[in-house]
Each structure stands twice: as C-alpha cells, then as structure tokens.
Amino acid sequence: MTEAIHALLLCWRDTTHPQGGGSERYLERVGAELVARGMRVTLLTASHDGADAEEIRDGVRILRAGGRLSVYPRAAATIFAARIGRGRLGASAPDVIVDTQNGIPFFAALASPAPTVVLVHHCHREQWPVAGRWLGRLGWFLESRVSPRVHRHNRYVTVSGPSAAELSALGVDAERITVIRNGVDPVPAAESGPFAVSPSSVSPSVVSPSGADTGTDRTPRLCVLSRLVPHKQVEDALEVVAELRHSRPELALDVIGGGWWADELRSHARELGVERHVVFHGHVDERRKHELLARADVHLMPSRKEGWGLAVMEAAQHRVPTIGYRSSVGLVESIDDDETGLLVDGVDELVSATRKLIDNPDEAARLGRNAQAKASRYSWSATADGFIAVFDDVRRRGPTPR
C-alpha cells in the first residue's frame, strides 16, 4: 500500500539551484505526484545561495546540505543517522530510496537496508573531460566501473530506450532496467489572450521602426531552452545564426536558461558578430518561459547528450518543432525524425535543417502540429504510475543482496 511508504529521493541539486534542469524537474514532479497518492516524500539535495535548509514544496519535504561534492557524504550521514532514529530524518527511515545518478550516484545502497532504485537519465561517459583531468577520471571510474558493481542487484530506472541500452553496455542486466518516460507540465494559463512578449526584451535587429514587435513583421525566431553548460553546445545555435543572418538579417535567437557557461556564450556571440541577433534571457519563471517558446518558429537542441529532452516536449506544446542531434542519444525518441522535428548530424546539417524550416513555414507548421499531438500523450501522473509499480516490486522482493 503506497500510503505507508516513505520515499527518499536523492539528487545533487533541485530545481531552484542555478544549475537545476530537466532531470531535477523530473524527480520533483514525480515526488509531487507520489505525495498526491498519499505517500511521504523527502528530497535530500545540495544547498545553494539563498536557499532554505528545509522547505515544503508541493508536499515534498526538501532538506538541503552540502555543496557540489560534499552533498554526497552529507546525504550518507543523514541516511545512517536515520537508522538509529537521529538526524534530520529522525525516526523516519525510508522505505524505498531513489538514488539519482547524475554521473555519480549517492551509493545509498551501502548506507541503508531500504530497497534502492537507481535513476539514470543518461550516462556521462564522454562528458567527463569537462570536469577536469582528475575529477573526470574519477567520475568516469565511479560511473563505469564502481556503480554497476555496487548496484549489481538493484533496479534501475531510466527515461528512454537509448539510455537503457547505454546502461546495458555498462553491464547492467536488461531485466533490471525500467524505462519511465518524462511527463510534461501543462502550459500556464494566460491571464488574457495568447502569450505575448514585451517589446523591451526584443533585440533591436528584429523590431519594427516603431520599436514594437508587431508579430506580422517579424521573421523567424529561433530559440534554445537549456542550461548553459558546455555539453549543451549552445555555441552551435549561435553558429546557425551566424550562417543564416546573411540571407535573413532580421533572424533572432532567444536563449532561455542560465548557467556558468553563459559568459563564454556571450563572448562567442560577439566573436561571431551576432550579439544583436541573440537575446540571453537567463533564468525565467514558467510563464515567461512559455511566452518565449510560444513566439518561436523553431527550437534548436544541439546538446551533446540528452536522456530524453524535456525541452523538446515543452516547445512542442506550442507547436514548435525541434531540430537536434541524432548522436545525443535520447532525442531519437523524443523527436520522431521528419514527423515531429528533425534529427541531424553535425552543425552543418543543423544550419541546413534550420534554413529548410524557416524557408518553408508550412513544413514547420506540419512538424509542429505533430509534435504537439505527441506531447499531449505524456503526463507526470503516468510517470508516477511507473515508479509506484517499481516500488511495489522491489519492496515485495525484500532487502537487496549486498
């Protein structure tokens, strides 16, 4: 019975963290759904500037402690303390744990007798060099060698078939992997009429002489919805603008999201001479995000690696098709090539595909309609159903062998 279950969720950051993204949203939305089903849910995560050490959001109790790396031992100490009825969890030891492996897991299976489910959105193997020489090597070793060994009896959850195949390549038995895809949030209700964007946010190169964005006068707007970190490769979207601005001098790109790589991207835009064509919006709230998505013609997702691509579905809710890289793994499922968007190989094809859609609005509209229909089939309720089925199974099987 789910009413008796206390689920402990572990993640190195939450959605309020400056670097929070789709994987954090996935976990929190699942947590909120589980609370709605009568479960108790606690999220252990890292602290960050301006965040409370403890809060309740959507019924989920969020406990924050530690930083980028210290969150791992702090979480382990909290789990250990709960076994003797002490610490921040007190006597509320978890009945099941979801250990999110964003490259490195928490290894909660070593700290608690509770069944542990390892959540992996995608494997980070080729991304580790970005972390630096020594940390990258350690991360690769922990993800590729240590984690599969420690969790050799645990259940895994991932978000797409390609990510499941990556786990199998690391030695995880296929029968222990369950694919539970992302849901998608409803579009925030507009207070009056369709989503609109204030003229002050529009770059000078794409406004009418009166200074207002007329809607009918503007020509194609591209957008990128992403954390600004190196592996998202937003530079490739800037390259697209640099190539197409010669034939489309009014072309504009909205970059939605923030991250520690933002200054590098702004510098790259200046080097390419496209700074007047690009608006960096930084972190925005949900309503503003959907305003910006709603006015786009094409969404670009040049990420090196994605488990699924939640931003694909968020753009699709506004009939905006996505162009992304076939090699990014998860996008081959979130984008149906030539039906709901386009999959390409490399920046040259990204440029060509973008030109194709902005030169052919009818084709972009066809893809957008199909994308919206696909997005409507996903919900966080269905995602939570998948987790409850996994929880019931692992609890029925009893303690996991060590």
N, C-alpha and C positions, 0 to 999 in steps of 0.2 A: 504494500500500500504506500503510495507516494506521500501521504500525509505525515508519515512517521520519519521520513528521510530528511537528514541534514546533509546537503550537498556543499562541499567546499570547493570553490573554484580558485585556481592559481594562475596568475598571469603577471608578467613583469611590469605591466602598466595598464591603465584603464583609459576610458575614452576622454577623460578630462586632461590627461597627460599631453603635453605639447607634441609628442610623437605618437599619440594614440591613433589607430587607424581601423581598418576593416576587421582585422582579427579580434581586436578588443570589442568592437561593436557586436560581433558575432557572439562572443561569450556573455556579454552583458544582456543582450536580448534574450538569449537562452535562459539566463538566470531569472530575468523578469517573468518569463513565461512559466518557469518552474514554480516561482512564488505564487503566481496566479492559480496554479494547480494545487496549492496547499502545502508545498514543500518549504523548508527553511533553507536559505541560501546565503552563504558568506563568500565574499571575494577577498582574497589576500593579494595585495599588489604593492607596487613601489610608491613611495611618497614623491612629491614634487612641489615646487614653489607655489604657494597659495592654496594648496590642497589640505583639507582637514585630515587629521589622523584617522578619523572614523566618521562615517555618514551612512544614512539610509537613502538609497535611490531606487525607485521602482520596486520597493520591498526588499531589495538586496542589501545586506549589511556589508559595507566596504571597509576593510581595515588596511591602512597604508603604513608601511615602514620600509626603510632601506632605500637604496638607490639602484642604479642600473645593474650592478653586480651584487651589492650587499642584500638586495631583496631576497636572494635565494637562501642564504643562511638564516636570515630573519624569519622567513616563512617556515623553514625547517624547525627552528627553535619554537615557534608558535605551535606547530603540529605536535612536537614532542611534549610540550608543556600541557597540551590538552589531554594527553594520555593519562596524566595524573591529576586532572581537574584544575589546572592552574593556567596562568597566562591569559591572553586576550580572548581566547575561545572559552576559557573556564572549563566547566564540566561538559561543554557541548562538543564533544569529539565528533568528527564527521562520520557519516555512514557510507559515504562514497566521495571520492575526490576526482576532480577533473584537472589534470596536470597539463597546462598548455606549454607545448614545446615550440617556442619561437626561436628555433635554432638550438637552444639549450633547455632541457626540462628542469623541473624542481627536484626530481628524483624523490617525490613524495612517497613512492612505494617503499623506500628504505626507512621512512620516518613514521609510517602509520600502518596498522594492520587493515585499515579500511580498503576495500577494492579501489584500485586506481585506474582511471581511464585516461590515456594519453591523447591529447588533442593536438594534431599537427595540421596546419593549413598547407604548408609545403615545406620541402626540405631546403635547407640553406646552403648546400654544399658548395656551389660555385660563387656564393655571395660572401663567403668568409674572408677573402682577402681584404675587403673593405674595412674589416675590424682591426687591421694591423697585422704585422707578421706573426707575433707570438700569440695574441689573443685569437687570431684567425685560425692558427694551427690547433690551439686548444679547443676552440669551438667545433672545428671540423671533427676532431678526435672524439669529443663527447657525443656529438650528434651521430656520427657514422659508426663508431665502434662501441662506446660505453653504453649509450642509451638503449640500443637494440638488445644488448646483453642483459642489462638490469631489468628491462621490461619484457623479457622473453616470454613471460606468461600473461602479460597484461593485454587488455583490449585497447585498440586504437580507434580513434575517430578522425576522419579527415573530410575534406569538403568537395573532393572531385575524384573521378576515376584516375586521371593522370597523377594526382598526388598519392593515391593509393598505390599506384604502380611504382612510384619513387620509394615508398616505404618498403614495398616488397623487395626492391633492389638492394635495400639495406639489410635485408634478412628477416623482416617482419612477416610472419606467416599470413597469407592472404585471408585465411578464415578468421583471423583476429582483427581484421580491419573492417570498419563500418563506414560507409560514405553517407554523411548527413549534410546536405547542401544548405547554403545560406538562405535565410528568408530575406525579406526586404520590407522596410518601413513604409507605411502609407505616406503619400505626398501630403505635406501640411496644407490644411485648408486655407485658401486665400481669403483675406478679410473682405475684399471686394474685387470682383472681376479676376482676370487672368493675372499670373505673376508679372510684375513689372520691375524694371531696374532703374534706379535713379540715374539721371544723366551725369552726375558728378563722378560716377565710377567708370565712365566710358573713356577710353583713350582718345586724345584729340584727333587721331587719324581716322576715326570712324564715326564722328558726329557730324550732323548736318551743319550748315553755316550758322544756323540759329543757336547752335550749342546743344540741341536736344537730340536724343536718339529717337528717330521717327519711326523705327520699325520697318517701314516700307522702303526707306532709302538705304538702310544698312545692307551690306552684302555679307558674305558668310562670316560667321563667328565660330571659331573652334574653341574647345575647352578641354582642360585636363583636370580631373578630380583625383588628387593624390597627396600622400605625404611627400614632402620634398626631401628625399634622401637619394643617395647615388643610384641604388639599384632600380629606382623607378624611371630613370633615364629620361627625365623631362627635357633634357637637352635635345633629344630627338624631335620633340614637338616644336622647339624653337627653330631647329633646322628646317622643319616643314614650312614655317612662316617665312624664314629667310629665302627659301626657294620660290615660294608662291607669291610673295609680295610684288615681284616684278610684273606679273600679269594681273595680280589682284592687289593693287596698292592700298585698298581700303580693308584688307583682311585683318582680323583681330583674333587674339587668343586670350582667353580667360584661364589663369592658373589658380585653381581653387584648392587651398590647403597650405599648411606651413611645415616647417622642419628645419633642421640645422644646415641643410644644403641650399637654403634659399638665397643667401648672398652669392654663392657660386653661380646660381642660375641667373640672377640679375646681372652679374658680371658677364656671363656668356651672352645674354641678350644684347648687352651694349657692344660686345665684340662683333656680333653678327649685324649690328645696326638695326635691330628690330625692337628696341625698347619702347618706341611709340606705338607699336602694334600689340604689345603684351601688357596685360594688367595682372599683377600679382596681388591677389586678394587676401592671402594669408588664411588663418583660421576664421571660419564664419559659422554662424548658427545654422540650424537645419532649414529655416525658412529662406535665409539668404542663399544657402547652397542650392536649393531648388529653384529660386529665382534665376540664378546664373545658369543652371542646367537647362531651364526652360527656354532660354533665348538662344541656346547653341544650335548649330546646324549639324555638327559632327563632334563626337567625343573621341579624343586620342588617348590611347593607353599603351605607351611604348615601354612598359615595365619589363625588366629582365626576367622577373619571376612573379607569378601570382598563383595562389592556391585555387582561386575561383574568379575573383574580380567583382566584388560587391558594387563598385562604382559603375560597372557595365549595366547592372540592373537599375541603379538609381538614374542613370542617363536614359535608359530605355523607358522608364516611367513617363518621360516627356517626349517619347517618340524620337529620341536622339540616338542614332546608331553609333557603335564604337568601332574604331579601327585599332587593332592590337597585334602584337607579335605572336606568331604561331609557336615560337620557341619558349614562350613564357609559361608553358605547361597548362595551367588552369583555364586560360582563356579559350582553349579549344573546346571547352564545354559551355562556358558562359556565352560565347559568341558562336552562333551557327553560321559558318562562313557562307557569304553571299545570300544569306536569308535574313539574319538579324544584324549583321555587321560584316566586317571584312577582316580576315587574317592575312598578315603579310610577313615577309622575311626580309628584315633589314630596313634601314632608314630610307633608301632609295625607293623601295616599294611603298613605304609609308607616305612619302611625298606623292607618288603616282596615285595611290588609292584615295588620298585626300583630295587631290585635284579632280579625280573622277567624280567624287560625290558632290563637291561644291559646284562643278560644272554641270551636273545633272541632278537638279533638285528632286525630280520625280523619282529617281532611283534612291536617293537618300530618304525620301518620304516612304517608299516601299519598305526599305530596311527598317526604318523607324517604327512603322506600324507593326511589323512582325516582332520587333524587339519588345515593344510594349505588351503585345499579347503573351510573349514568353515570360516577361517579368511578372505578369499577373498570376502566374501559376505557382509562385513561391511565397511562403509565409513563415514567420517565426513560430507560429503555432505548430506547423508541420515539422520544423526543425526540432522543437522541444519534444514532439512525439517520438522522434528518433532517439533522443537522449534518454527519455524515460524507458524506452524498450531496452536500451543498452544497460541502464542502471538496474532494471529488473533482472536482466540476465546475469550480470556479474554478481549481484547480491544473492541470487538463487544458487550460484555456483560456490559461494562461500569464499573464505580467505584465499588470496592468490599465493601459490607456492613461491618461495624465495630461492 
